[in-house]
Amino acid sequence: MGVDVYLSWNGMTKEDKEKQYTGFDCTCGKFGYLRGAFSDHVGLDAIRILFGKYYASSSQKPIIFDFKYIEKNLAKLEKGLFIKRKKDFYDDGKKSEIQSYRDFVALAKKKRDEGKKVMVAIR
C-alpha cells in the first residue's frame, strides 16, 4: 500500500501513460510517476512535503501543477529531508529516489515549456 503520484499533460500519448506503469518503482520520476509506500515512511514524508496542500486535500482528480509552489517545496526537500534522511532513500548509484523527485519536476517544466497544461493526480 502507498501513495502514487501521476503527472499528466494535454496531448499525452498512450506511450507516455504506459511508461508510468512501473510496478511501483520509486525511481521513475522521469516518466511522471512518484511512489511513497506506507512501509517506507520517508517516501511518504517526501511526497507530503513536495505536494503539501495538494496532498492534504487529495481527491484523486488531477489538479493544475503549481510550479512556484512545487519548486519551493522541492528546494525544502533538497535542504532538509533529502540531506537528513538520504540513507533512508533508495539510491544505488544507478537509480535514485531523490533524483526521481528532481526528474519529476523537470519533466513537468519541460511539458510546460512545450506549451502543455500540466496536471498532477495523487492517489
MODELLER restraints for C-alpha pairs under 7 A, 6 or more apart:
rsr = mdl.restraints
at = mdl.atoms
rsr.add(forms.Gaussian(group=physical.xy_distance, feature=features.Distance(at['CA:1:A'], at['CA:37:A']), mean=6.02, stdev=0.5))
rsr.add(forms.Gaussian(group=physical.xy_distance, feature=features.Distance(at['CA:1:A'], at['CA:38:A']), mean=5.94, stdev=0.5))
rsr.add(forms.Gaussian(group=physical.xy_distance, feature=features.Distance(at['CA:2:A'], at['CA:36:A']), mean=5.52, stdev=0.5))
rsr.add(forms.Gaussian(group=physical.xy_distance, feature=features.Distance(at['CA:2:A'], at['CA:37:A']), mean=4.01, stdev=0.5))
rsr.add(forms.Gaussian(group=physical.xy_distance, feature=features.Distance(at['CA:2:A'], at['CA:38:A']), mean=5.02, stdev=0.5))
rsr.add(forms.Gaussian(group=physical.xy_distance, feature=features.Distance(at['CA:3:A'], at['CA:35:A']), mean=5.83, stdev=0.5))
rsr.add(forms.Gaussian(group=physical.xy_distance, feature=features.Distance(at['CA:3:A'], at['CA:36:A']), mean=5.10, stdev=0.5))
rsr.add(forms.Gaussian(group=physical.xy_distance, feature=features.Distance(at['CA:3:A'], at['CA:37:A']), mean=6.24, stdev=0.5))
rsr.add(forms.Gaussian(group=physical.xy_distance, feature=features.Distance(at['CA:3:A'], at['CA:122:A']), mean=6.95, stdev=0.5))
rsr.add(forms.Gaussian(group=physical.xy_distance, feature=features.Distance(at['CA:3:A'], at['CA:123:A']), mean=5.62, stdev=0.5))
rsr.add(forms.Gaussian(group=physical.xy_distance, feature=features.Distance(at['CA:4:A'], at['CA:34:A']), mean=5.87, stdev=0.5))
rsr.add(forms.Gaussian(group=physical.xy_distance, feature=features.Distance(at['CA:4:A'], at['CA:35:A']), mean=4.79, stdev=0.5))
rsr.add(forms.Gaussian(group=physical.xy_distance, feature=features.Distance(at['CA:4:A'], at['CA:36:A']), mean=6.56, stdev=0.5))
rsr.add(forms.Gaussian(group=physical.xy_distance, feature=features.Distance(at['CA:4:A'], at['CA:122:A']), mean=5.85, stdev=0.5))
rsr.add(forms.Gaussian(group=physical.xy_distance, feature=features.Distance(at['CA:4:A'], at['CA:123:A']), mean=5.12, stdev=0.5))
rsr.add(forms.Gaussian(group=physical.xy_distance, feature=features.Distance(at['CA:5:A'], at['CA:33:A']), mean=5.59, stdev=0.5))
rsr.add(forms.Gaussian(group=physical.xy_distance, feature=features.Distance(at['CA:5:A'], at['CA:34:A']), mean=5.00, stdev=0.5))
rsr.add(forms.Gaussian(group=physical.xy_distance, feature=features.Distance(at['CA:5:A'], at['CA:35:A']), mean=6.39, stdev=0.5))
rsr.add(forms.Gaussian(group=physical.xy_distance, feature=features.Distance(at['CA:5:A'], at['CA:120:A']), mean=6.90, stdev=0.5))
rsr.add(forms.Gaussian(group=physical.xy_distance, feature=features.Distance(at['CA:5:A'], at['CA:121:A']), mean=5.65, stdev=0.5))
rsr.add(forms.Gaussian(group=physical.xy_distance, feature=features.Distance(at['CA:5:A'], at['CA:122:A']), mean=4.50, stdev=0.5))
rsr.add(forms.Gaussian(group=physical.xy_distance, feature=features.Distance(at['CA:5:A'], at['CA:123:A']), mean=6.21, stdev=0.5))
rsr.add(forms.Gaussian(group=physical.xy_distance, feature=features.Distance(at['CA:6:A'], at['CA:32:A']), mean=5.72, stdev=0.5))
rsr.add(forms.Gaussian(group=physical.xy_distance, feature=features.Distance(at['CA:6:A'], at['CA:33:A']), mean=4.86, stdev=0.5))
rsr.add(forms.Gaussian(group=physical.xy_distance, feature=features.Distance(at['CA:6:A'], at['CA:34:A']), mean=6.77, stdev=0.5))
rsr.add(forms.Gaussian(group=physical.xy_distance, feature=features.Distance(at['CA:6:A'], at['CA:120:A']), mean=5.62, stdev=0.5))
rsr.add(forms.Gaussian(group=physical.xy_distance, feature=features.Distance(at['CA:6:A'], at['CA:121:A']), mean=5.24, stdev=0.5))
rsr.add(forms.Gaussian(group=physical.xy_distance, feature=features.Distance(at['CA:6:A'], at['CA:122:A']), mean=6.57, stdev=0.5))
rsr.add(forms.Gaussian(group=physical.xy_distance, feature=features.Distance(at['CA:7:A'], at['CA:32:A']), mean=4.74, stdev=0.5))
rsr.add(forms.Gaussian(group=physical.xy_distance, feature=features.Distance(at['CA:7:A'], at['CA:33:A']), mean=6.45, stdev=0.5))
rsr.add(forms.Gaussian(group=physical.xy_distance, feature=features.Distance(at['CA:7:A'], at['CA:119:A']), mean=5.81, stdev=0.5))
rsr.add(forms.Gaussian(group=physical.xy_distance, feature=features.Distance(at['CA:7:A'], at['CA:120:A']), mean=4.54, stdev=0.5))
rsr.add(forms.Gaussian(group=physical.xy_distance, feature=features.Distance(at['CA:7:A'], at['CA:121:A']), mean=6.58, stdev=0.5))
rsr.add(forms.Gaussian(group=physical.xy_distance, feature=features.Distance(at['CA:8:A'], at['CA:118:A']), mean=5.86, stdev=0.5))
rsr.add(forms.Gaussian(group=physical.xy_distance, feature=features.Distance(at['CA:8:A'], at['CA:119:A']), mean=5.10, stdev=0.5))
rsr.add(forms.Gaussian(group=physical.xy_distance, feature=features.Distance(at['CA:8:A'], at['CA:120:A']), mean=6.07, stdev=0.5))
rsr.add(forms.Gaussian(group=physical.xy_distance, feature=features.Distance(at['CA:9:A'], at['CA:116:A']), mean=5.89, stdev=0.5))
rsr.add(forms.Gaussian(group=physical.xy_distance, feature=features.Distance(at['CA:9:A'], at['CA:117:A']), mean=5.33, stdev=0.5))
rsr.add(forms.Gaussian(group=physical.xy_distance, feature=features.Distance(at['CA:9:A'], at['CA:118:A']), mean=4.48, stdev=0.5))
rsr.add(forms.Gaussian(group=physical.xy_distance, feature=features.Distance(at['CA:9:A'], at['CA:119:A']), mean=5.90, stdev=0.5))
rsr.add(forms.Gaussian(group=physical.xy_distance, feature=features.Distance(at['CA:10:A'], at['CA:116:A']), mean=5.74, stdev=0.5))
rsr.add(forms.Gaussian(group=physical.xy_distance, feature=features.Distance(at['CA:10:A'], at['CA:117:A']), mean=5.70, stdev=0.5))
rsr.add(forms.Gaussian(group=physical.xy_distance, feature=features.Distance(at['CA:19:A'], at['CA:31:A']), mean=6.06, stdev=0.5))
rsr.add(forms.Gaussian(group=physical.xy_distance, feature=features.Distance(at['CA:20:A'], at['CA:31:A']), mean=5.66, stdev=0.5))
rsr.add(forms.Gaussian(group=physical.xy_distance, feature=features.Distance(at['CA:20:A'], at['CA:32:A']), mean=6.46, stdev=0.5))
rsr.add(forms.Gaussian(group=physical.xy_distance, feature=features.Distance(at['CA:20:A'], at['CA:33:A']), mean=5.67, stdev=0.5))
rsr.add(forms.Gaussian(group=physical.xy_distance, feature=features.Distance(at['CA:24:A'], at['CA:35:A']), mean=6.39, stdev=0.5))
rsr.add(forms.Gaussian(group=physical.xy_distance, feature=features.Distance(at['CA:25:A'], at['CA:35:A']), mean=6.97, stdev=0.5))
rsr.add(forms.Gaussian(group=physical.xy_distance, feature=features.Distance(at['CA:26:A'], at['CA:34:A']), mean=5.98, stdev=0.5))
rsr.add(forms.Gaussian(group=physical.xy_distance, feature=features.Distance(at['CA:26:A'], at['CA:35:A']), mean=4.98, stdev=0.5))
rsr.add(forms.Gaussian(group=physical.xy_distance, feature=features.Distance(at['CA:26:A'], at['CA:97:A']), mean=5.83, stdev=0.5))
rsr.add(forms.Gaussian(group=physical.xy_distance, feature=features.Distance(at['CA:27:A'], at['CA:95:A']), mean=6.12, stdev=0.5))
rsr.add(forms.Gaussian(group=physical.xy_distance, feature=features.Distance(at['CA:27:A'], at['CA:96:A']), mean=5.70, stdev=0.5))
rsr.add(forms.Gaussian(group=physical.xy_distance, feature=features.Distance(at['CA:27:A'], at['CA:97:A']), mean=4.80, stdev=0.5))
rsr.add(forms.Gaussian(group=physical.xy_distance, feature=features.Distance(at['CA:27:A'], at['CA:100:A']), mean=4.99, stdev=0.5))
rsr.add(forms.Gaussian(group=physical.xy_distance, feature=features.Distance(at['CA:28:A'], at['CA:34:A']), mean=6.47, stdev=0.5))
rsr.add(forms.Gaussian(group=physical.xy_distance, feature=features.Distance(at['CA:28:A'], at['CA:100:A']), mean=5.78, stdev=0.5))
rsr.add(forms.Gaussian(group=physical.xy_distance, feature=features.Distance(at['CA:29:A'], at['CA:100:A']), mean=4.22, stdev=0.5))
rsr.add(forms.Gaussian(group=physical.xy_distance, feature=features.Distance(at['CA:29:A'], at['CA:101:A']), mean=5.76, stdev=0.5))
rsr.add(forms.Gaussian(group=physical.xy_distance, feature=features.Distance(at['CA:29:A'], at['CA:103:A']), mean=5.11, stdev=0.5))
rsr.add(forms.Gaussian(group=physical.xy_distance, feature=features.Distance(at['CA:29:A'], at['CA:104:A']), mean=4.15, stdev=0.5))
rsr.add(forms.Gaussian(group=physical.xy_distance, feature=features.Distance(at['CA:30:A'], at['CA:100:A']), mean=6.44, stdev=0.5))
rsr.add(forms.Gaussian(group=physical.xy_distance, feature=features.Distance(at['CA:30:A'], at['CA:103:A']), mean=4.73, stdev=0.5))
rsr.add(forms.Gaussian(group=physical.xy_distance, feature=features.Distance(at['CA:30:A'], at['CA:104:A']), mean=5.33, stdev=0.5))
rsr.add(forms.Gaussian(group=physical.xy_distance, feature=features.Distance(at['CA:30:A'], at['CA:107:A']), mean=6.31, stdev=0.5))
rsr.add(forms.Gaussian(group=physical.xy_distance, feature=features.Distance(at['CA:32:A'], at['CA:104:A']), mean=5.30, stdev=0.5))
rsr.add(forms.Gaussian(group=physical.xy_distance, feature=features.Distance(at['CA:32:A'], at['CA:107:A']), mean=6.79, stdev=0.5))
rsr.add(forms.Gaussian(group=physical.xy_distance, feature=features.Distance(at['CA:33:A'], at['CA:104:A']), mean=6.96, stdev=0.5))
rsr.add(forms.Gaussian(group=physical.xy_distance, feature=features.Distance(at['CA:36:A'], at['CA:43:A']), mean=4.45, stdev=0.5))
rsr.add(forms.Gaussian(group=physical.xy_distance, feature=features.Distance(at['CA:36:A'], at['CA:44:A']), mean=4.50, stdev=0.5))
rsr.add(forms.Gaussian(group=physical.xy_distance, feature=features.Distance(at['CA:36:A'], at['CA:47:A']), mean=6.76, stdev=0.5))
rsr.add(forms.Gaussian(group=physical.xy_distance, feature=features.Distance(at['CA:37:A'], at['CA:43:A']), mean=6.46, stdev=0.5))
rsr.add(forms.Gaussian(group=physical.xy_distance, feature=features.Distance(at['CA:37:A'], at['CA:44:A']), mean=6.33, stdev=0.5))
rsr.add(forms.Gaussian(group=physical.xy_distance, feature=features.Distance(at['CA:38:A'], at['CA:44:A']), mean=6.93, stdev=0.5))
rsr.add(forms.Gaussian(group=physical.xy_distance, feature=features.Distance(at['CA:42:A'], at['CA:88:A']), mean=6.81, stdev=0.5))
rsr.add(forms.Gaussian(group=physical.xy_distance, feature=features.Distance(at['CA:48:A'], at['CA:55:A']), mean=5.87, stdev=0.5))
rsr.add(forms.Gaussian(group=physical.xy_distance, feature=features.Distance(at['CA:49:A'], at['CA:73:A']), mean=6.29, stdev=0.5))
rsr.add(forms.Gaussian(group=physical.xy_distance, feature=features.Distance(at['CA:50:A'], at['CA:70:A']), mean=5.98, stdev=0.5))
rsr.add(forms.Gaussian(group=physical.xy_distance, feature=features.Distance(at['CA:50:A'], at['CA:73:A']), mean=4.94, stdev=0.5))
rsr.add(forms.Gaussian(group=physical.xy_distance, feature=features.Distance(at['CA:50:A'], at['CA:74:A']), mean=5.75, stdev=0.5))
rsr.add(forms.Gaussian(group=physical.xy_distance, feature=features.Distance(at['CA:51:A'], at['CA:70:A']), mean=6.47, stdev=0.5))
rsr.add(forms.Gaussian(group=physical.xy_distance, feature=features.Distance(at['CA:55:A'], at['CA:122:A']), mean=6.92, stdev=0.5))
rsr.add(forms.Gaussian(group=physical.xy_distance, feature=features.Distance(at['CA:58:A'], at['CA:122:A']), mean=6.12, stdev=0.5))
rsr.add(forms.Gaussian(group=physical.xy_distance, feature=features.Distance(at['CA:60:A'], at['CA:121:A']), mean=5.59, stdev=0.5))
rsr.add(forms.Gaussian(group=physical.xy_distance, feature=features.Distance(at['CA:60:A'], at['CA:122:A']), mean=5.36, stdev=0.5))
rsr.add(forms.Gaussian(group=physical.xy_distance, feature=features.Distance(at['CA:60:A'], at['CA:123:A']), mean=5.10, stdev=0.5))
rsr.add(forms.Gaussian(group=physical.xy_distance, feature=features.Distance(at['CA:61:A'], at['CA:121:A']), mean=5.71, stdev=0.5))
rsr.add(forms.Gaussian(group=physical.xy_distance, feature=features.Distance(at['CA:62:A'], at['CA:119:A']), mean=5.61, stdev=0.5))
rsr.add(forms.Gaussian(group=physical.xy_distance, feature=features.Distance(at['CA:62:A'], at['CA:120:A']), mean=5.06, stdev=0.5))
rsr.add(forms.Gaussian(group=physical.xy_distance, feature=features.Distance(at['CA:62:A'], at['CA:121:A']), mean=4.25, stdev=0.5))
rsr.add(forms.Gaussian(group=physical.xy_distance, feature=features.Distance(at['CA:63:A'], at['CA:119:A']), mean=5.20, stdev=0.5))
rsr.add(forms.Gaussian(group=physical.xy_distance, feature=features.Distance(at['CA:63:A'], at['CA:120:A']), mean=5.37, stdev=0.5))
rsr.add(forms.Gaussian(group=physical.xy_distance, feature=features.Distance(at['CA:63:A'], at['CA:121:A']), mean=6.32, stdev=0.5))
rsr.add(forms.Gaussian(group=physical.xy_distance, feature=features.Distance(at['CA:64:A'], at['CA:118:A']), mean=6.10, stdev=0.5))
rsr.add(forms.Gaussian(group=physical.xy_distance, feature=features.Distance(at['CA:64:A'], at['CA:119:A']), mean=4.42, stdev=0.5))
rsr.add(forms.Gaussian(group=physical.xy_distance, feature=features.Distance(at['CA:64:A'], at['CA:120:A']), mean=6.43, stdev=0.5))
rsr.add(forms.Gaussian(group=physical.xy_distance, feature=features.Distance(at['CA:65:A'], at['CA:118:A']), mean=5.62, stdev=0.5))
rsr.add(forms.Gaussian(group=physical.xy_distance, feature=features.Distance(at['CA:65:A'], at['CA:119:A']), mean=4.97, stdev=0.5))
rsr.add(forms.Gaussian(group=physical.xy_distance, feature=features.Distance(at['CA:65:A'], at['CA:120:A']), mean=5.95, stdev=0.5))
rsr.add(forms.Gaussian(group=physical.xy_distance, feature=features.Distance(at['CA:82:A'], at['CA:98:A']), mean=6.87, stdev=0.5))
rsr.add(forms.Gaussian(group=physical.xy_distance, feature=features.Distance(at['CA:89:A'], at['CA:97:A']), mean=6.02, stdev=0.5))
rsr.add(forms.Gaussian(group=physical.xy_distance, feature=features.Distance(at['CA:89:A'], at['CA:98:A']), mean=6.87, stdev=0.5))
rsr.add(forms.Gaussian(group=physical.xy_distance, feature=features.Distance(at['CA:90:A'], at['CA:96:A']), mean=5.74, stdev=0.5))
rsr.add(forms.Gaussian(group=physical.xy_distance, feature=features.Distance(at['CA:90:A'], at['CA:97:A']), mean=5.24, stdev=0.5))
rsr.add(forms.Gaussian(group=physical.xy_distance, feature=features.Distance(at['CA:91:A'], at['CA:97:A']), mean=6.13, stdev=0.5))
rsr.add(forms.Gaussian(group=physical.xy_distance, feature=features.Distance(at['CA:108:A'], at['CA:118:A']), mean=6.49, stdev=0.5))
rsr.add(forms.Gaussian(group=physical.xy_distance, feature=features.Distance(at['CA:111:A'], at['CA:118:A']), mean=6.88, stdev=0.5))
rsr.add(forms.Gaussian(group=physical.xy_distance, feature=features.Distance(at['CA:112:A'], at['CA:118:A']), mean=6.36, stdev=0.5))
